[in-house]
């Protein structure tokens, strides 16, 4: 974890409850398969707070073996691409002409300032939303509010009704909110395709004097 987060974690009003949640999940790992691996649960906090330019909010980690890596929508090199990510790459191609990557590893985006945050940080194997009631959302809501309060001119990307419900945590007078249907196969055709999210992100970043994101993962 980057040092910029340590005070923020310390100031979290429910930090004791968070500690209990993490302890309980780690105990449960002895009898159940939980993703991502223990050492990757807080990986997103390797990105310094002050370096965040974009937040892409996911719901909870991928629940199939080998997929979850601690960053929303991302998977490790060599892992077959999840369907939502295939659709993200399709929109990226339609929007910016970037050929879909063979890898689902989004660390290159992450290192440029895209904070790939899941609202729920763990999940049980083959059981989506299985940890949706263990206390993660209070913590990640606090993180979203903290980014909104401490940073300026961040692009918050909210895909789907769940992510869009977090709008109230963001000061839209200081930040850009881009929302659309989710890129999952169930909803991508309802307005995710054609949303031009990637060009809109970069237009805003340039407008506020920030370096745009190079979304090409293979150059």
C-alpha positions in Angstrom: 0.0 0.0 0.0 1.2 3.5 -0.9 2.0 5.7 2.2 -0.6 8.2 1.0 -3.4 5.9 2.1 -2.1 5.0 5.6 -3.6 8.1 7.4 -6.9 7.6 5.4 -7.2 4.0 6.6 -6.3 5.1 10.1 -9.0 7.8 10.0 -11.8 5.5 8.7 -14.5 5.7 11.4 -15.2 2.0 11.3 -11.6 0.8 11.1 -12.2 -1.7 14.0 -15.1 -3.3 12.1 -13.0 -3.4 9.0 -10.3 -5.2 10.8 -12.8 -7.8 12.1 -14.2 -8.2 8.5 -10.7 -8.9 7.2 -9.9 -11.3 10.0 -13.2 -13.2 9.4 -12.5 -13.5 5.7 -9.0 -14.8 6.3 -10.3 -17.4 8.7 -12.9 -18.4 6.1 -10.1 -18.9 3.6 -9.2 -22.1 5.5 -12.4 -23.8 4.4 -13.6 -21.8 1.4 -11.9 -20.5 -1.8 -12.0 -16.7 -1.7 -10.8 -14.3 -4.4 -8.6 -12.4 -4.9 -5.7 -14.0 -3.0 -5.1 -12.5 0.4 -2.1 -10.4 -0.7 -4.0 -8.8 -3.5 -7.2 -7.7 -1.7 -5.9 -4.1 -1.2 -3.8 -4.0 -4.4 -5.7 -1.0 -5.7 -4.1 1.1 -2.9 -0.7 0.7 -4.4 -1.7 3.8 -6.6 -0.9 7.0 -4.7 -4.0 9.0 -3.8 -2.6 12.1 -5.5 -2.0 10.3 -8.7 -5.6 9.3 -9.3 -7.0 10.8 -12.5 -9.8 8.3 -13.2 -11.9 6.0 -11.0 -13.6 3.0 -12.7 -15.9 1.5 -10.2 -16.7 -2.2 -10.3 -19.1 -4.2 -8.0 -17.2 -7.2 -6.8 -14.3 -9.3 -8.0 -14.5 -12.0 -10.7 -15.5 -15.2 -9.0 -14.1 -17.9 -11.4 -10.6 -19.4 -10.7 -7.6 -17.4 -11.6 -9.5 -14.2 -12.6 -9.6 -11.8 -9.7 -6.4 -9.8 -9.3 -7.4 -6.9 -7.0 -8.2 -4.4 -9.7 -11.7 -4.0 -11.1 -12.4 -5.5 -14.6 -8.7 -6.6 -14.8 -7.4 -10.2 -15.0 -3.8 -11.5 -15.0 -1.9 -12.2 -18.2 -2.9 -15.5 -19.8 -6.4 -15.6 -18.2 -9.2 -15.8 -20.8 -10.9 -12.5 -21.2 -14.2 -12.1 -19.2 -17.2 -11.0 -21.4 -17.5 -7.6 -19.8 -13.8 -6.9 -20.7 -14.3 -8.1 -24.2 -17.1 -5.5 -24.5 -14.9 -2.8 -23.0 -12.3 -3.5 -25.6 -14.9 -3.4 -28.4 -16.0 0.0 -27.3 -12.4 1.1 -27.0 -11.9 0.1 -30.6 -15.1 1.8 -31.8 -14.2 4.9 -29.9 -10.4 5.3 -30.3 -9.6 2.7 -33.0 -7.4 0.7 -30.5 -7.2 -2.9 -31.5 -8.5 -5.2 -28.7 -5.7 -6.5 -26.5 -5.1 -10.2 -26.1 -4.3 -9.6 -22.4 -6.9 -8.7 -19.8 -4.2 -7.2 -17.6 -5.1 -3.5 -17.0 -2.1 -2.6 -14.9 -0.9 -0.2 -17.6 -4.0 1.8 -17.1 -3.7 1.6 -13.4 -0.1 2.9 -13.4 -1.3 5.9 -15.4 -3.7 6.9 -12.7 -6.8 4.8 -13.3 -8.0 3.6 -9.9 -9.7 0.3 -10.6 -11.9 0.0 -7.5 -14.4 -2.7 -6.7 -17.0 -1.7 -4.2 -16.7 -5.2 -2.6 -13.1 -6.4 -2.3 -13.6 -10.1 -2.0 -15.9 -12.9 -3.2 -16.3 -16.7 -2.8 -15.5 -18.9 -5.7 -18.5 -19.3 -8.2 -20.7 -17.1 -5.9 -21.1 -13.6 -7.2 -22.0 -11.0 -4.5 -21.3 -13.5 -1.8 -19.5 -10.9 0.3 -21.8 -8.0 -0.5 -23.0 -7.8 3.1 -19.8 -8.2 5.1 -19.0 -4.5 5.4 -16.9 -3.7 2.4 -19.2 -1.1 0.9 -19.0 1.2 3.9 -15.3 1.2 3.5 -15.2 1.7 -0.2 -17.9 4.4 0.0 -15.5 6.2 2.4 -12.7 5.8 -0.1 -14.8 7.3 -2.9 -15.8 10.2 -0.7 -12.1 10.7 0.3 -11.0 10.9 -3.4 -13.8 13.3 -4.1 -12.8 15.5 -1.2 -9.0 15.4 -1.5 -8.5 15.4 -5.3 -9.6 17.7 -8.0 -10.7 17.0 -11.6 -11.0 13.3 -11.3 -13.2 11.4 -13.9 -15.5 8.9 -12.1 -16.7 6.2 -14.5 -19.9 4.6 -13.3 -21.1 1.6 -15.4 -24.5 0.1 -14.5 -27.1 0.9 -11.9 -25.0 -0.3 -8.9 -22.1 2.0 -9.7 -24.4 4.8 -10.6 -25.9 4.6 -7.1 -22.6 6.0 -5.8 -23.1 9.4 -7.5 -24.2 10.9 -4.3 -20.7 10.4 -2.8 -19.0 12.5 -5.5 -18.8 16.3 -5.7 -19.8 16.9 -9.3 -18.8 20.5 -9.1 -15.1 19.4 -8.8 -15.1 16.2 -10.8 -16.4 14.7 -14.1 -19.0 11.9 -13.8 -19.4 9.6 -16.8 -22.2 7.1 -16.5 -23.7 4.4 -18.8 -25.1 0.9 -18.7 -22.7 -1.8 -17.6 -20.5 -3.5 -20.3 -21.8 -6.9 -19.4 -23.4 -8.9 -22.3 -26.8 -8.4 -20.6 -26.7 -4.6 -20.8 -23.9 -3.4 -23.1 -26.4 -2.9 -26.0 -28.5 -0.6 -23.9 -26.1 2.3 -24.2 -22.6 1.2 -23.1 -21.7 0.6 -26.8 -21.5 4.1 -28.4 -20.9 5.8 -25.0 -17.4 6.9 -26.2 -16.2 6.8 -22.6 -12.5 6.6 -23.4 -12.4 9.7 -25.7 -14.6 11.6 -23.1 -12.1 10.7 -20.3 -9.2 12.0 -22.3 -11.0 15.1 -23.5 -11.8 16.1 -19.9 -8.2 15.3 -18.7 -6.8 17.5 -21.4 -9.3 20.2 -20.7 -8.1 20.4 -17.0 -4.4 20.3 -18.0 -3.7 16.6 -17.2 -1.9 14.1 -19.4 -4.4 11.9 -21.2 -4.4 8.1 -20.7 -2.7 5.9 -23.3 -5.4 3.1 -23.4 -3.3 0.9 -25.8 -2.2 -2.1 -23.7 0.1 -3.6 -26.3 2.5 -0.9 -27.3 
